[in-house]
Amino acid sequence: MTGTSVAPRERGASYQWSARAFGLPAVLVVAVLLYLPFVWTSVISFTEYNGLGSPEWVGLANYREMFDDPNFLTSLRNTLLWVVGTITIPVGLGLLIAVMTYDMRFGVWFRLPFLITYAVSPVAVGVVWSFVLQNGGGLSQVLEAFGLPGAENRWLLDEPMNTLVMIGAWAWQQTGVNALLFVIGLQSIPKEPLEAAKMDGAAGWRLFRHMLWPMLRPLTTVVVGLALVASLKTFDIVMAMTEGGPGRSSETLALTMYREAFVNSAYGMGSAVALFLSVVTFIAAITYLRRQLSPRHEW
């Protein structure tokens, strides 16, 4: 009896070690490609380093200089604008389109034009919209042709207007995929509760507020979480449209990190901005997910 009880435990231990051996390559890949660069960046952020010679330890000097720099504070403000705009506009419009079309006949054809834009790279979106929004560009010409105000606006030159119009260009690309995700969520909702609610007189806003919206909570958590992280890392579309200019008025934190590290060769300062951005992104994502996934949370 003792022998038969020991053998399963030994086999279980053998299986555990085998599973760990199979998982070891993946752990090593993650450690080499993610954790080690993060640790190295954290160390460099406390040094003065231009890529040549050895890093010189300066402690918190990079962080003090970073927060004293008005350009960094402008980047921080623009990043917060991106967070608010990215969550409210493309997510809100995507939800609206999904609710309006998910049970509509030929609704897929109505959503298709919004979804096609997602296949375009953010850099291409930035190039196209920079032609539309430049001085004397497509938008100004249309407004002038119809005698509408705004033709004289310098869309990409005046702050914070340049950041706001870039958020609009980003929303133009992202709305369709958010609508698709919400449609998938709406189509997965059981029909019986909705039909019962409709029989009880629920329709329009009441049906959405008390039935559809609560049932979309898990998917909404994912969509908003992805939008939150993406907005904090915004780089490519800003680089394509304004390169952070004029001056540095439309920079985001990701663009500031790039400029300090790869343009100014100030790797210590660039690493400090990168570490700050990573910590902010991590805290924002964890705080949001913990709040949304809490059993006590209510819409």
CORCOR-V288501 format. One record per run of one state. SS is the DSSP state (hx for helix, st for strand, lp for the rest). FROM is the first residue (numbers start at 1). TO is the last residue. If there is no record, write none. Layout:
((SS & FROM & TO) (SS & FROM & TO))
//
This chain:
((lp & 1 & 1) (hx & 2 & 44) (lp & 45 & 46) (st & 47 & 48) (lp & 49 & 55) (st & 56 & 57) (lp & 58 & 60) (hx & 61 & 68) (lp & 69 & 69) (hx & 70 & 101) (lp & 102 & 106) (hx & 107 & 119) (lp & 120 & 121) (hx & 122 & 133) (lp & 134 & 137) (hx & 138 & 145) (lp & 146 & 160) (hx & 161 & 187) (lp & 188 & 190) (hx & 191 & 199) (lp & 200 & 203) (hx & 204 & 215) (lp & 216 & 216) (hx & 217 & 232) (lp & 233 & 235) (hx & 236 & 241) (lp & 242 & 252) (hx & 253 & 263) (lp & 264 & 266) (hx & 267 & 293) (lp & 294 & 299))
//
